[in-house]
Amino acid sequence: MFQLLINKETQCSVMYTNNNLCPEGVIPNILKDAQRVNVSTNPNVNDNVCDGCFYAKCGNFVSESNVLSTNIGEFNVERFDSGYIYFNIDAYEGNSAIYAYGQKLPDTHDMIPLPDEFNEAPETASFVRNDDGTYTFTLNEKAIACRQRHFLLPAVTERNKKLTESDWTQAVDSPLSDEKKEAWRVYRQALRDFPNEYTGEPEDWKSSFPVPP
């Protein structure tokens, strides 16, 4: 379902959804129809772009690759400017749409399928490149904690609300007895700890939320 574009040297990566339309060995960073440049009428181009060439919106441009894959062949990338990739097709008079898949995968990068077990939470995958060019994937504990925190945002909001509502219980002039005040202190600490200590399903947090004394 997902694949990683990985720079072999830096190990920096970009994640893409697998797309059956994209040929093997091509980065799926465009997947759009290309348009012919008309400098006089198109606001997306400037005077430095040749009239009559083609352009397409490109995400995550890879500077190491100078070849663009399309449904009518491969073409050299002439320039990348302001999020758009430009290429020229000499004397192209065809009426069919030119569909740009993306840049051809350069030797400096690998395109690696993400193991199936990470498909539900791809952001939790860590990887290392082995000496033989293969990759080993493991769970990233910090990413798992961040993901849990993200899905618990409603609980955090409710926690903050309950803390604010119970601030008065810890005031110097609170009318509560020392015993009651301590009970509220313990409850408020449980509220603070809840997002980090809750281990259940994110959607079930209400059943385990601290109960006021």
KOLLUM-474203 format. One record per residue (C-alpha): x, y, z; residue in one letter; residue number from 1; chain. Coordinates in steps of 0.5 Angstrom, whole numbers, plus 500, padded with zeros to 3 digits. Example, Ala and Ser with C-alpha at 12.3 -4.5 7.8 and 13.67 -1.06 7.14 Angstrom:
residues 2
<c1:525&c2:491&c3:516&code:A&pos:1&unit:A>
<c1:527&c2:498&c3:514&code:S&pos:2&unit:A>
***
This chain:
residues 213
<c1:500&c2:500&c3:500&code:M&pos:1&unit:A>
<c1:506&c2:505&c3:501&code:F&pos:2&unit:A>
<c1:513&c2:505&c3:499&code:Q&pos:3&unit:A>
<c1:519&c2:509&c3:501&code:L&pos:4&unit:A>
<c1:524&c2:513&c3:497&code:L&pos:5&unit:A>
<c1:530&c2:513&c3:500&code:I&pos:6&unit:A>
<c1:537&c2:517&c3:499&code:N&pos:7&unit:A>
<c1:542&c2:511&c3:500&code:K&pos:8&unit:A>
<c1:547&c2:516&c3:503&code:E&pos:9&unit:A>
<c1:543&c2:521&c3:507&code:T&pos:10&unit:A>
<c1:538&c2:516&c3:509&code:Q&pos:11&unit:A>
<c1:533&c2:521&c3:508&code:C&pos:12&unit:A>
<c1:526&c2:518&c3:506&code:S&pos:13&unit:A>
<c1:519&c2:521&c3:503&code:V&pos:14&unit:A>
<c1:513&c2:516&c3:503&code:M&pos:15&unit:A>
<c1:508&c2:515&c3:497&code:Y&pos:16&unit:A>
<c1:502&c2:511&c3:496&code:T&pos:17&unit:A>
<c1:503&c2:505&c3:491&code:N&pos:18&unit:A>
<c1:500&c2:507&c3:485&code:N&pos:19&unit:A>
<c1:499&c2:501&c3:480&code:N&pos:20&unit:A>
<c1:499&c2:506&c3:474&code:L&pos:21&unit:A>
<c1:506&c2:508&c3:475&code:C&pos:22&unit:A>
<c1:511&c2:504&c3:472&code:P&pos:23&unit:A>
<c1:517&c2:501&c3:476&code:E&pos:24&unit:A>
<c1:523&c2:505&c3:477&code:G&pos:25&unit:A>
<c1:519&c2:511&c3:477&code:V&pos:26&unit:A>
<c1:518&c2:516&c3:483&code:I&pos:27&unit:A>
<c1:510&c2:517&c3:483&code:P&pos:28&unit:A>
<c1:511&c2:525&c3:484&code:N&pos:29&unit:A>
<c1:507&c2:528&c3:479&code:I&pos:30&unit:A>
<c1:501&c2:523&c3:476&code:L&pos:31&unit:A>
<c1:498&c2:529&c3:473&code:K&pos:32&unit:A>
<c1:497&c2:531&c3:465&code:D&pos:33&unit:A>
<c1:502&c2:535&c3:463&code:A&pos:34&unit:A>
<c1:500&c2:542&c3:460&code:Q&pos:35&unit:A>
<c1:503&c2:546&c3:454&code:R&pos:36&unit:A>
<c1:506&c2:552&c3:456&code:V&pos:37&unit:A>
<c1:503&c2:559&c3:453&code:N&pos:38&unit:A>
<c1:507&c2:564&c3:456&code:V&pos:39&unit:A>
<c1:502&c2:570&c3:455&code:S&pos:40&unit:A>
<c1:496&c2:567&c3:458&code:T&pos:41&unit:A>
<c1:499&c2:562&c3:463&code:N&pos:42&unit:A>
<c1:500&c2:565&c3:470&code:P&pos:43&unit:A>
<c1:504&c2:559&c3:473&code:N&pos:44&unit:A>
<c1:510&c2:560&c3:468&code:V&pos:45&unit:A>
<c1:515&c2:566&c3:467&code:N&pos:46&unit:A>
<c1:518&c2:569&c3:461&code:D&pos:47&unit:A>
<c1:524&c2:565&c3:462&code:N&pos:48&unit:A>
<c1:520&c2:559&c3:460&code:V&pos:49&unit:A>
<c1:520&c2:557&c3:453&code:C&pos:50&unit:A>
<c1:513&c2:557&c3:449&code:D&pos:51&unit:A>
<c1:511&c2:551&c3:447&code:G&pos:52&unit:A>
<c1:514&c2:546&c3:452&code:C&pos:53&unit:A>
<c1:510&c2:542&c3:457&code:F&pos:54&unit:A>
<c1:510&c2:543&c3:465&code:Y&pos:55&unit:A>
<c1:507&c2:539&c3:470&code:A&pos:56&unit:A>
<c1:506&c2:540&c3:478&code:K&pos:57&unit:A>
<c1:511&c2:536&c3:481&code:C&pos:58&unit:A>
<c1:512&c2:534&c3:489&code:G&pos:59&unit:A>
<c1:518&c2:532&c3:492&code:N&pos:60&unit:A>
<c1:523&c2:534&c3:486&code:F&pos:61&unit:A>
<c1:529&c2:530&c3:486&code:V&pos:62&unit:A>
<c1:535&c2:534&c3:483&code:S&pos:63&unit:A>
<c1:539&c2:528&c3:482&code:E&pos:64&unit:A>
<c1:534&c2:525&c3:477&code:S&pos:65&unit:A>
<c1:534&c2:529&c3:470&code:N&pos:66&unit:A>
<c1:529&c2:524&c3:466&code:V&pos:67&unit:A>
<c1:521&c2:525&c3:466&code:L&pos:68&unit:A>
<c1:517&c2:518&c3:465&code:S&pos:69&unit:A>
<c1:510&c2:520&c3:461&code:T&pos:70&unit:A>
<c1:505&c2:515&c3:457&code:N&pos:71&unit:A>
<c1:509&c2:517&c3:451&code:I&pos:72&unit:A>
<c1:516&c2:516&c3:453&code:G&pos:73&unit:A>
<c1:522&c2:519&c3:457&code:E&pos:74&unit:A>
<c1:524&c2:526&c3:456&code:F&pos:75&unit:A>
<c1:530&c2:530&c3:459&code:N&pos:76&unit:A>
<c1:527&c2:535&c3:465&code:V&pos:77&unit:A>
<c1:529&c2:542&c3:462&code:E&pos:78&unit:A>
<c1:528&c2:546&c3:469&code:R&pos:79&unit:A>
<c1:524&c2:546&c3:476&code:F&pos:80&unit:A>
<c1:521&c2:552&c3:478&code:D&pos:81&unit:A>
<c1:516&c2:554&c3:483&code:S&pos:82&unit:A>
<c1:514&c2:547&c3:484&code:G&pos:83&unit:A>
<c1:513&c2:546&c3:477&code:Y&pos:84&unit:A>
<c1:517&c2:541&c3:472&code:I&pos:85&unit:A>
<c1:518&c2:543&c3:465&code:Y&pos:86&unit:A>
<c1:520&c2:539&c3:459&code:F&pos:87&unit:A>
<c1:520&c2:539&c3:451&code:N&pos:88&unit:A>
<c1:518&c2:535&c3:446&code:I&pos:89&unit:A>
<c1:520&c2:537&c3:439&code:D&pos:90&unit:A>
<c1:515&c2:538&c3:434&code:A&pos:91&unit:A>
<c1:510&c2:534&c3:438&code:Y&pos:92&unit:A>
<c1:503&c2:535&c3:435&code:E&pos:93&unit:A>
<c1:499&c2:530&c3:438&code:G&pos:94&unit:A>
<c1:492&c2:531&c3:440&code:N&pos:95&unit:A>
<c1:492&c2:526&c3:446&code:S&pos:96&unit:A>
<c1:494&c2:528&c3:453&code:A&pos:97&unit:A>
<c1:501&c2:527&c3:456&code:I&pos:98&unit:A>
<c1:500&c2:524&c3:462&code:Y&pos:99&unit:A>
<c1:507&c2:525&c3:467&code:A&pos:100&unit:A>
<c1:508&c2:519&c3:472&code:Y&pos:101&unit:A>
<c1:514&c2:522&c3:475&code:G&pos:102&unit:A>
<c1:522&c2:522&c3:475&code:Q&pos:103&unit:A>
<c1:526&c2:516&c3:473&code:K&pos:104&unit:A>
<c1:529&c2:513&c3:480&code:L&pos:105&unit:A>
<c1:536&c2:515&c3:480&code:P&pos:106&unit:A>
<c1:542&c2:511&c3:482&code:D&pos:107&unit:A>
<c1:543&c2:515&c3:488&code:T&pos:108&unit:A>
<c1:536&c2:513&c3:491&code:H&pos:109&unit:A>
<c1:532&c2:506&c3:493&code:D&pos:110&unit:A>
<c1:524&c2:505&c3:492&code:M&pos:111&unit:A>
<c1:522&c2:500&c3:498&code:I&pos:112&unit:A>
<c1:516&c2:498&c3:499&code:P&pos:113&unit:A>
<c1:513&c2:498&c3:506&code:L&pos:114&unit:A>
<c1:512&c2:492&c3:510&code:P&pos:115&unit:A>
<c1:505&c2:490&c3:510&code:D&pos:116&unit:A>
<c1:505&c2:490&c3:518&code:E&pos:117&unit:A>
<c1:506&c2:498&c3:518&code:F&pos:118&unit:A>
<c1:500&c2:500&c3:513&code:N&pos:119&unit:A>
<c1:496&c2:502&c3:518&code:E&pos:120&unit:A>
<c1:501&c2:506&c3:521&code:A&pos:121&unit:A>
<c1:506&c2:508&c3:516&code:P&pos:122&unit:A>
<c1:509&c2:513&c3:520&code:E&pos:123&unit:A>
<c1:511&c2:508&c3:526&code:T&pos:124&unit:A>
<c1:516&c2:505&c3:521&code:A&pos:125&unit:A>
<c1:524&c2:506&c3:522&code:S&pos:126&unit:A>
<c1:529&c2:503&c3:518&code:F&pos:127&unit:A>
<c1:536&c2:502&c3:517&code:V&pos:128&unit:A>
<c1:540&c2:500&c3:510&code:R&pos:129&unit:A>
<c1:544&c2:494&c3:511&code:N&pos:130&unit:A>
<c1:551&c2:493&c3:507&code:D&pos:131&unit:A>
<c1:548&c2:488&c3:502&code:D&pos:132&unit:A>
<c1:543&c2:494&c3:500&code:G&pos:133&unit:A>
<c1:537&c2:491&c3:503&code:T&pos:134&unit:A>
<c1:533&c2:494&c3:509&code:Y&pos:135&unit:A>
<c1:531&c2:492&c3:516&code:T&pos:136&unit:A>
<c1:524&c2:495&c3:518&code:F&pos:137&unit:A>
<c1:523&c2:496&c3:526&code:T&pos:138&unit:A>
<c1:518&c2:500&c3:530&code:L&pos:139&unit:A>
<c1:520&c2:507&c3:532&code:N&pos:140&unit:A>
<c1:517&c2:507&c3:539&code:E&pos:141&unit:A>
<c1:518&c2:515&c3:539&code:K&pos:142&unit:A>
<c1:513&c2:515&c3:533&code:A&pos:143&unit:A>
<c1:508&c2:510&c3:536&code:I&pos:144&unit:A>
<c1:508&c2:515&c3:542&code:A&pos:145&unit:A>
<c1:507&c2:521&c3:538&code:C&pos:146&unit:A>
<c1:501&c2:517&c3:534&code:R&pos:147&unit:A>
<c1:498&c2:515&c3:541&code:Q&pos:148&unit:A>
<c1:498&c2:523&c3:543&code:R&pos:149&unit:A>
<c1:495&c2:525&c3:536&code:H&pos:150&unit:A>
<c1:489&c2:520&c3:537&code:F&pos:151&unit:A>
<c1:488&c2:522&c3:544&code:L&pos:152&unit:A>
<c1:487&c2:530&c3:543&code:L&pos:153&unit:A>
<c1:480&c2:530&c3:545&code:P&pos:154&unit:A>
<c1:482&c2:527&c3:552&code:A&pos:155&unit:A>
<c1:488&c2:532&c3:552&code:V&pos:156&unit:A>
<c1:483&c2:537&c3:551&code:T&pos:157&unit:A>
<c1:478&c2:534&c3:556&code:E&pos:158&unit:A>
<c1:484&c2:534&c3:561&code:R&pos:159&unit:A>
<c1:485&c2:541&c3:561&code:N&pos:160&unit:A>
<c1:478&c2:543&c3:562&code:K&pos:161&unit:A>
<c1:478&c2:539&c3:568&code:K&pos:162&unit:A>
<c1:484&c2:542&c3:571&code:L&pos:163&unit:A>
<c1:482&c2:549&c3:570&code:T&pos:164&unit:A>
<c1:475&c2:547&c3:573&code:E&pos:165&unit:A>
<c1:478&c2:544&c3:579&code:S&pos:166&unit:A>
<c1:484&c2:550&c3:580&code:D&pos:167&unit:A>
<c1:480&c2:552&c3:586&code:W&pos:168&unit:A>
<c1:481&c2:546&c3:590&code:T&pos:169&unit:A>
<c1:488&c2:547&c3:591&code:Q&pos:170&unit:A>
<c1:487&c2:555&c3:593&code:A&pos:171&unit:A>
<c1:490&c2:557&c3:599&code:V&pos:172&unit:A>
<c1:483&c2:559&c3:601&code:D&pos:173&unit:A>
<c1:479&c2:553&c3:599&code:S&pos:174&unit:A>
<c1:474&c2:551&c3:603&code:P&pos:175&unit:A>
<c1:475&c2:544&c3:603&code:L&pos:176&unit:A>
<c1:478&c2:540&c3:608&code:S&pos:177&unit:A>
<c1:485&c2:537&c3:608&code:D&pos:178&unit:A>
<c1:483&c2:530&c3:607&code:E&pos:179&unit:A>
<c1:478&c2:533&c3:601&code:K&pos:180&unit:A>
<c1:484&c2:537&c3:598&code:K&pos:181&unit:A>
<c1:489&c2:532&c3:598&code:E&pos:182&unit:A>
<c1:484&c2:527&c3:594&code:A&pos:183&unit:A>
<c1:483&c2:533&c3:589&code:W&pos:184&unit:A>
<c1:490&c2:533&c3:588&code:R&pos:185&unit:A>
<c1:491&c2:526&c3:587&code:V&pos:186&unit:A>
<c1:485&c2:527&c3:582&code:Y&pos:187&unit:A>
<c1:489&c2:532&c3:578&code:R&pos:188&unit:A>
<c1:495&c2:529&c3:578&code:Q&pos:189&unit:A>
<c1:492&c2:523&c3:575&code:A&pos:190&unit:A>
<c1:489&c2:528&c3:570&code:L&pos:191&unit:A>
<c1:496&c2:530&c3:568&code:R&pos:192&unit:A>
<c1:499&c2:523&c3:567&code:D&pos:193&unit:A>
<c1:493&c2:520&c3:563&code:F&pos:194&unit:A>
<c1:495&c2:522&c3:556&code:P&pos:195&unit:A>
<c1:502&c2:519&c3:557&code:N&pos:196&unit:A>
<c1:500&c2:513&c3:562&code:E&pos:197&unit:A>
<c1:493&c2:511&c3:558&code:Y&pos:198&unit:A>
<c1:495&c2:504&c3:554&code:T&pos:199&unit:A>
<c1:488&c2:502&c3:551&code:G&pos:200&unit:A>
<c1:485&c2:504&c3:544&code:E&pos:201&unit:A>
<c1:485&c2:511&c3:543&code:P&pos:202&unit:A>
<c1:477&c2:511&c3:542&code:E&pos:203&unit:A>
<c1:476&c2:508&c3:548&code:D&pos:204&unit:A>
<c1:479&c2:513&c3:553&code:W&pos:205&unit:A>
<c1:473&c2:516&c3:556&code:K&pos:206&unit:A>
<c1:472&c2:509&c3:560&code:S&pos:207&unit:A>
<c1:479&c2:510&c3:563&code:S&pos:208&unit:A>
<c1:478&c2:517&c3:564&code:F&pos:209&unit:A>
<c1:480&c2:519&c3:572&code:P&pos:210&unit:A>
<c1:474&c2:520&c3:576&code:V&pos:211&unit:A>
<c1:473&c2:526&c3:581&code:P&pos:212&unit:A>
<c1:473&c2:525&c3:588&code:P&pos:213&unit:A>
***
